[in-house]
Amino acid sequence: MPEADDILSEAERKALASVTARGTALPKVLIVEDDKGSREALASYLKAHGIRCLAAENTTVAFDYLKREPRIGLLITDLRMQPVGGIEFIEQIRESDQAALPIIIVSGDAKVQDAIAAMHLSVVDFLLKPLDQEKLEKLVKLVRHELGIG
């Protein structure tokens, strides 16, 4: 039973709790990788380290996630994909309302021009595949830092 000096009704208290709970959910990483094995391995590794992930097999699916999932706080993307390659994908993000989204590139087929283009697009880091244990540990630290989950 509410006390006389309560200013919120029970329904208002429940609504406030619902909104507050949604607002405190941890941010997610969106992994965009066309190779299923690499995508699933990276997602599993990050999840094992307490990092929430979504995985997209191409940029079309990734854009759909970006439109409907408000808690994406970081993007990890490959470079060589279809229908849109990684650099073009990042350019499109930088021209969108999510221009400030932190982005990490993980690629096994990168040229110097790709790295230069990526840095001009303000990516957080550019890691080359294969991802050995040292690179994976670096990636986890980067992700935690960018998501603010220490």
C-alpha positions in Angstrom: 0.0 0.0 0.0 1.5 3.4 -1.0 2.4 5.9 1.7 0.5 9.2 1.9 3.6 11.1 0.6 4.3 8.8 -2.4 4.0 10.9 -5.5 4.1 7.9 -7.9 1.3 5.4 -8.4 2.2 1.7 -8.6 1.7 1.8 -12.4 4.0 4.8 -12.7 6.6 3.1 -10.6 6.5 0.0 -12.8 6.8 2.1 -16.0 9.8 4.0 -14.5 11.5 0.7 -13.5 11.0 -0.6 -17.0 12.5 2.5 -18.7 15.4 2.6 -16.2 16.2 -1.1 -16.7 16.3 -0.7 -20.5 18.6 2.3 -20.2 21.1 0.5 -18.1 21.5 -2.5 -20.4 25.1 -3.0 -21.4 26.0 -1.9 -24.9 26.6 -4.5 -27.6 29.2 -5.1 -30.2 28.1 -5.6 -33.8 30.4 -8.0 -35.7 30.2 -7.8 -39.5 32.0 -10.7 -41.1 31.0 -12.7 -44.2 32.9 -15.8 -43.2 30.6 -17.7 -40.9 33.4 -19.5 -39.0 35.3 -16.3 -38.3 32.1 -14.5 -37.3 31.0 -17.2 -34.9 34.4 -17.7 -33.4 34.9 -14.0 -32.7 31.4 -13.6 -31.2 31.9 -16.7 -29.0 35.3 -15.3 -27.8 33.9 -11.9 -26.9 30.8 -13.5 -25.2 33.1 -15.7 -23.2 34.7 -12.5 -21.9 31.4 -10.9 -20.9 30.8 -8.8 -24.0 27.4 -8.8 -25.6 27.4 -9.3 -29.4 25.3 -9.3 -32.5 26.6 -10.8 -35.6 25.8 -9.9 -39.2 26.9 -11.8 -42.3 26.9 -8.7 -44.5 26.5 -5.0 -44.5 22.8 -5.2 -45.4 22.1 -7.1 -42.3 24.4 -4.9 -40.3 22.5 -1.7 -41.4 19.3 -3.4 -40.3 20.8 -4.0 -36.8 22.1 -0.4 -36.7 18.6 0.9 -37.4 16.7 -1.2 -34.9 19.1 -1.9 -32.1 19.8 1.2 -30.0 22.4 -0.4 -27.7 25.2 -1.0 -30.3 28.2 0.8 -28.9 30.9 -0.6 -31.2 31.3 -2.1 -34.6 33.9 -4.7 -35.6 34.0 -5.2 -39.4 35.9 -7.1 -42.0 37.0 -5.3 -45.2 36.3 -7.7 -48.0 32.5 -8.3 -48.1 29.6 -8.1 -50.5 27.4 -6.3 -51.5 29.3 -3.4 -49.9 33.0 -3.6 -48.8 34.2 -2.5 -45.4 35.6 0.9 -46.3 32.5 1.9 -48.2 30.4 0.6 -45.3 32.4 2.7 -42.8 32.0 5.7 -45.1 28.2 5.2 -45.1 28.2 5.0 -41.3 30.3 8.1 -41.0 27.7 10.0 -43.1 24.8 8.7 -41.0 23.3 9.7 -37.7 25.7 7.1 -36.1 28.8 8.8 -37.4 30.5 8.7 -34.0 30.2 4.9 -33.6 33.6 3.5 -32.7 34.8 1.0 -35.3 37.5 -1.7 -35.3 38.6 -3.3 -38.5 39.7 -7.0 -38.5 40.9 -8.1 -41.9 43.0 -10.8 -43.4 43.3 -9.1 -46.8 44.4 -5.6 -46.3 46.6 -3.3 -48.3 48.4 -0.2 -47.1 45.8 2.0 -48.9 43.1 0.3 -46.9 44.8 1.1 -43.6 45.3 4.7 -44.7 41.6 5.0 -45.8 40.5 3.5 -42.5 42.5 5.9 -40.4 41.1 8.8 -42.4 37.7 7.4 -41.4 38.7 7.5 -37.7 38.6 3.8 -36.9 39.8 2.8 -33.4 42.1 0.1 -34.6 43.0 -2.1 -37.6 43.9 -5.7 -36.7 45.2 -8.2 -39.2 44.0 -11.8 -39.3 44.7 -14.4 -38.2 43.9 -13.2 -34.7 46.3 -15.0 -32.4 45.9 -15.0 -28.6 47.8 -11.7 -28.2 45.6 -9.9 -30.8 42.4 -11.3 -29.3 43.4 -10.1 -25.8 44.2 -6.7 -27.3 40.8 -6.7 -29.0 39.0 -7.5 -25.8 40.7 -4.6 -24.0 39.9 -2.3 -26.9 36.2 -3.4 -26.9 35.9 -3.0 -23.1 37.5 0.4 -23.3 35.3 1.6 -26.2 32.1 0.3 -24.5 33.0 1.7 -21.2 32.8 -1.6 -19.4 36.3 -1.6 -18.1 
